[in-house]
Amino acid sequence: MTFGVFANLLVLLASKKMGSMNSSFGMITKNQAILNMTMCLIYVIFVCPMQLSPSNPLIPHSHYLGLIAMTIYEISNQLHLLLALNRLCAVFWTFRYDQIFTKSKTTMFENFAFLTSVFMCLLFYEFLGCHFSYSSSTWTFVFFDSSECSRITWYSDFIFNICMVALTLFINLLTAYKAGRDSRVLLSAAGVQMSKEQRQREKSFIKQSFFQGAAIFAGQVTYYVTAPFLTDYSVLLFLDSSLWAFMHAFEGAIILASNQEMLSVMKKKRQSIVSAFVLMF
């Protein structure tokens, strides 16, 4: 998970250096990177020690850590949807985009995602007693085992989040298709061939949109649908204990791999650091 911390940290640092990220989209992307990085830090600092030491004093109080992790996860999913809607407005309602996604409105949308996630997680996973606690036998966090909690978490976690993630993936793919079609129509009307850079930018947008949504969707389905049918203990252990953290770790890598502008910023940053180091000696 250290990889995930650094990958998302690089996304955050690169975003701060990019002029195109001083916008509504950039605000959401930076906050998303912070959430991913925080989730990876929780795994590295707290979960790994509990996995290595069954007598860790944190285990009896781990439901508080589980509450924080679930809250971050819910905020993250809502920000993914907000990013998808941001892209959708930029492509379908270009002339109204600046009115819909001003910086103040974006802050309001993000605060709404934060407050609703905190309220929902406190209600379901603290006040109603469906604690999300660390289990030494499974090496991961599990919900309190009762028929009532199983019913609550099936709807509050799986159904709610799978619908949100599926909607996010659909919006991203629809936006990518519309953006690609519009650019080709405009270039065709002007009698201009699409450049290599434009094709690369379009492919990067589609890849990032698809893989971000697909990674989270696959994580939800695997945890709730696939895992109960598996009998291989080692595979099951990985899916239950590590997949939720890997999803957030890989998202930073997906953004970096799909965004050429961000990669170029990081290369320039690295070159400047190397140059400064050489000059010191």
C-alpha positions as CSV (number, residue, x, y, z in Angstrom):
1,M,0.0,0.0,0.0
2,T,3.1,2.2,0.2
3,F,2.9,2.3,-3.6
4,G,-0.7,3.6,-3.3
5,V,0.4,6.4,-1.0
6,F,3.1,7.6,-3.3
7,A,1.0,7.2,-6.5
8,N,-1.8,9.3,-5.1
9,L,0.7,11.8,-3.6
10,L,2.2,12.2,-7.1
11,V,-1.3,12.8,-8.5
12,L,-1.9,15.5,-5.9
13,L,1.5,17.2,-6.4
14,A,1.2,17.1,-10.2
15,S,-2.4,18.5,-10.0
16,K,-1.1,21.5,-8.0
17,K,1.4,22.2,-10.8
18,M,-1.0,22.0,-13.7
19,G,-2.8,25.1,-14.8
20,S,-5.7,23.0,-16.1
21,M,-6.3,21.7,-12.6
22,N,-7.1,25.1,-11.2
23,S,-10.8,24.4,-11.9
24,S,-13.8,22.6,-10.6
25,F,-12.5,19.3,-12.1
26,G,-9.1,19.8,-10.5
27,M,-10.6,20.5,-7.1
28,I,-12.5,17.2,-7.2
29,T,-9.5,15.3,-8.5
30,K,-7.2,16.6,-5.8
31,N,-9.7,15.8,-3.0
32,Q,-10.1,12.3,-4.6
33,A,-6.4,11.8,-4.4
34,I,-6.3,12.9,-0.8
35,L,-9.0,10.3,0.1
36,N,-7.2,7.5,-1.8
37,M,-4.0,8.4,0.0
38,T,-5.7,8.5,3.4
39,M,-7.2,5.1,2.8
40,C,-3.8,3.6,1.8
41,L,-2.3,5.2,4.9
42,I,-4.9,3.6,7.1
43,Y,-4.0,0.2,5.7
44,V,-0.2,0.8,6.1
45,I,-0.3,2.4,9.6
46,F,-3.2,0.5,11.3
47,V,-4.4,-2.6,9.3
48,C,-1.0,-4.1,8.6
49,P,0.1,-4.0,12.2
50,M,-3.1,-5.7,13.2
51,Q,-2.6,-8.4,10.6
52,L,1.0,-9.0,11.8
53,S,0.0,-9.1,15.5
54,P,-3.2,-10.8,16.6
55,S,-2.8,-9.3,20.1
56,N,-2.6,-5.7,18.8
57,P,-4.3,-3.4,21.3
58,L,-6.1,-1.6,18.5
59,I,-8.3,-4.6,17.6
60,P,-10.9,-4.2,20.4
61,H,-11.4,-0.6,19.2
62,S,-11.1,-1.2,15.5
63,H,-14.8,-0.4,14.8
64,Y,-13.8,3.3,15.0
65,L,-11.2,2.8,12.4
66,G,-13.7,0.8,10.3
67,L,-16.2,3.7,10.6
68,I,-13.5,6.2,9.3
69,A,-12.6,3.8,6.4
70,M,-16.3,3.3,5.4
71,T,-16.9,7.1,5.6
72,I,-13.9,7.8,3.3
73,Y,-15.1,5.0,1.0
74,E,-18.5,6.6,0.7
75,I,-17.2,10.1,0.1
76,S,-14.8,8.7,-2.5
77,N,-17.7,7.0,-4.4
78,Q,-19.8,10.2,-4.3
79,L,-16.8,12.2,-5.6
80,H,-16.3,9.7,-8.4
81,L,-20.0,10.4,-9.4
82,L,-19.4,14.1,-9.1
83,L,-16.3,13.9,-11.4
84,A,-18.4,11.9,-14.0
85,L,-21.2,14.6,-13.8
86,N,-18.5,17.3,-14.2
87,R,-17.2,15.6,-17.4
88,L,-20.8,15.1,-18.6
89,C,-21.6,18.8,-18.3
90,A,-18.4,19.8,-19.9
91,V,-19.3,17.7,-23.0
92,F,-23.1,17.9,-23.3
93,W,-23.7,21.4,-21.8
94,T,-20.4,23.2,-22.7
95,F,-21.8,26.7,-22.6
96,R,-23.4,26.3,-19.2
97,Y,-20.6,24.3,-17.6
98,D,-19.0,27.4,-16.0
99,Q,-22.3,28.3,-14.4
100,I,-23.1,24.8,-13.1
101,F,-19.6,24.0,-11.8
102,T,-18.2,27.2,-10.3
103,K,-15.6,26.8,-7.6
104,S,-18.2,27.8,-4.9
105,K,-20.8,25.3,-6.2
106,T,-18.1,22.6,-6.4
107,T,-17.2,23.2,-2.8
108,M,-20.9,23.0,-1.9
109,F,-21.3,19.7,-3.8
110,E,-18.2,18.3,-2.1
111,N,-19.5,19.4,1.3
112,F,-22.8,17.7,0.6
113,A,-21.0,14.4,-0.3
114,F,-19.0,14.7,2.9
115,L,-22.0,15.4,5.2
116,T,-24.3,12.8,3.7
117,S,-21.5,10.1,3.9
118,V,-20.7,11.0,7.6
119,F,-24.4,10.9,8.5
120,M,-25.1,7.7,6.7
121,C,-22.1,5.9,8.2
122,L,-22.7,7.1,11.7
123,L,-26.3,6.0,11.5
124,F,-25.7,2.5,10.0
125,Y,-22.3,1.6,11.4
126,E,-22.3,3.2,14.8
127,F,-25.8,4.1,16.1
128,L,-27.5,1.0,14.8
129,G,-24.7,-1.2,16.0
130,C,-23.6,-2.7,12.6
131,H,-19.9,-2.2,13.5
132,F,-17.3,-2.6,10.8
133,S,-14.5,-4.2,12.9
134,Y,-11.3,-6.0,12.3
135,S,-11.5,-9.8,12.5
136,S,-8.3,-11.7,13.4
137,S,-9.7,-14.9,11.7
138,T,-10.2,-13.3,8.3
139,W,-7.4,-10.7,8.6
140,T,-9.8,-7.9,7.5
141,F,-12.7,-5.7,8.5
142,V,-16.2,-7.4,8.6
143,F,-19.6,-6.1,9.6
144,F,-21.2,-7.3,12.8
145,D,-22.6,-10.8,12.2
146,S,-26.4,-10.6,12.6
147,S,-29.4,-11.0,10.3
148,E,-30.4,-7.3,10.9
149,C,-26.9,-6.0,10.0
150,S,-26.7,-8.3,7.0
151,R,-29.9,-6.8,5.7
152,I,-28.8,-3.2,6.5
153,T,-25.4,-3.5,4.9
154,W,-26.7,-5.3,1.8
155,Y,-28.7,-2.2,1.0
156,S,-26.6,0.5,2.6
157,D,-23.3,-0.7,1.2
158,F,-23.7,-3.1,-1.7
159,I,-26.9,-2.1,-3.5
160,F,-26.3,1.7,-2.9
161,N,-22.7,1.7,-3.9
162,I,-23.0,-0.8,-6.8
163,C,-25.8,1.4,-8.3
164,M,-23.7,4.6,-7.8
165,V,-20.6,3.0,-9.3
166,A,-22.5,1.5,-12.3
167,L,-24.1,5.0,-12.9
168,T,-20.6,6.6,-12.7
169,L,-19.2,4.1,-15.2
170,F,-22.1,4.6,-17.6
171,I,-21.8,8.4,-17.5
172,N,-18.1,8.2,-18.1
173,L,-18.4,6.0,-21.1
174,L,-21.3,8.0,-22.5
175,T,-19.2,11.2,-22.1
176,A,-16.2,9.6,-23.7
177,Y,-18.2,8.5,-26.7
178,K,-19.8,11.9,-27.1
179,A,-16.5,13.8,-26.8
180,G,-14.8,11.5,-29.3
181,R,-17.7,11.7,-31.8
182,D,-17.9,15.5,-31.5
183,S,-14.2,16.0,-32.0
184,R,-14.2,13.8,-35.1
185,V,-17.3,15.6,-36.6
186,L,-15.7,19.0,-36.1
187,L,-12.4,18.0,-37.6
188,S,-14.2,16.3,-40.5
189,A,-16.2,19.4,-41.2
190,A,-13.1,21.5,-41.2
191,G,-11.3,19.0,-43.5
192,V,-8.6,18.4,-40.9
193,Q,-7.1,15.0,-39.9
194,M,-7.1,14.2,-36.2
195,S,-3.5,14.6,-34.9
196,K,-1.6,11.9,-33.1
197,E,-1.8,14.0,-29.9
198,Q,-5.6,14.4,-30.2
199,R,-6.0,10.7,-30.7
200,Q,-3.8,10.0,-27.7
201,R,-5.7,12.5,-25.5
202,E,-9.0,10.8,-26.5
203,K,-7.7,7.3,-25.8
204,S,-6.3,8.5,-22.4
205,F,-9.7,10.0,-21.5
206,I,-11.5,6.8,-22.4
207,K,-9.0,4.6,-20.6
208,Q,-9.1,6.7,-17.4
209,S,-12.9,6.9,-17.4
210,F,-13.3,3.2,-18.0
211,F,-10.7,1.8,-15.6
212,Q,-11.5,4.1,-12.7
213,G,-15.1,3.0,-12.8
214,A,-14.4,-0.6,-13.6
215,A,-11.9,-1.0,-10.8
216,I,-14.4,0.1,-8.1
217,F,-17.3,-1.9,-9.8
218,A,-15.2,-5.0,-9.9
219,G,-14.2,-4.5,-6.2
220,Q,-17.8,-4.3,-5.1
221,V,-18.9,-7.4,-7.1
222,T,-15.9,-9.5,-6.1
223,Y,-16.4,-8.8,-2.4
224,Y,-20.1,-9.5,-2.2
225,V,-20.8,-11.8,-5.1
226,T,-17.7,-13.7,-6.1
227,A,-16.0,-14.2,-2.7
228,P,-18.8,-16.3,-1.1
229,F,-18.4,-19.0,-3.9
230,L,-14.6,-19.3,-3.6
231,T,-13.1,-22.2,-1.7
232,D,-9.4,-21.4,-2.2
233,Y,-8.4,-19.9,1.2
234,S,-5.4,-17.9,-0.1
235,V,-7.4,-16.3,-2.9
236,L,-10.3,-15.6,-0.6
237,L,-7.9,-14.1,2.0
238,F,-6.5,-11.7,-0.6
239,L,-10.0,-10.6,-1.8
240,D,-11.3,-10.0,1.7
241,S,-8.3,-8.5,3.4
242,S,-6.5,-6.5,0.7
243,L,-8.8,-5.8,-2.3
244,W,-10.5,-2.7,-0.7
245,A,-7.1,-1.1,-0.2
246,F,-5.7,-2.1,-3.6
247,M,-8.6,-0.4,-5.3
248,H,-7.6,3.0,-3.9
249,A,-3.9,2.4,-4.4
250,F,-4.4,1.5,-8.1
251,E,-6.6,4.5,-8.8
252,G,-3.6,6.8,-8.4
253,A,-1.6,4.6,-10.9
254,I,-4.6,4.6,-13.3
255,I,-4.7,8.4,-13.3
256,L,-1.0,8.8,-13.8
257,A,-0.8,6.2,-16.6
258,S,-3.8,7.7,-18.4
259,N,-2.9,11.4,-18.2
260,Q,0.0,12.4,-20.4
261,E,0.0,16.0,-19.2
262,M,0.4,14.8,-15.6
263,L,3.2,12.5,-16.6
264,S,5.0,15.3,-18.4
265,V,4.7,17.6,-15.3
266,M,6.2,14.8,-13.1
267,K,9.1,14.3,-15.5
268,K,9.8,18.1,-15.5
269,K,9.6,18.1,-11.7
270,R,12.0,15.1,-11.5
271,Q,14.5,16.8,-13.9
272,S,14.5,20.0,-11.9
273,I,15.2,18.0,-8.7
274,V,18.0,16.1,-10.3
275,S,19.5,19.4,-11.7
276,A,19.3,21.0,-8.3
277,F,21.0,18.0,-6.7
278,V,23.8,18.0,-9.3
279,L,24.4,21.8,-8.8
280,M,24.8,21.2,-5.0
281,F,27.8,19.0,-5.7
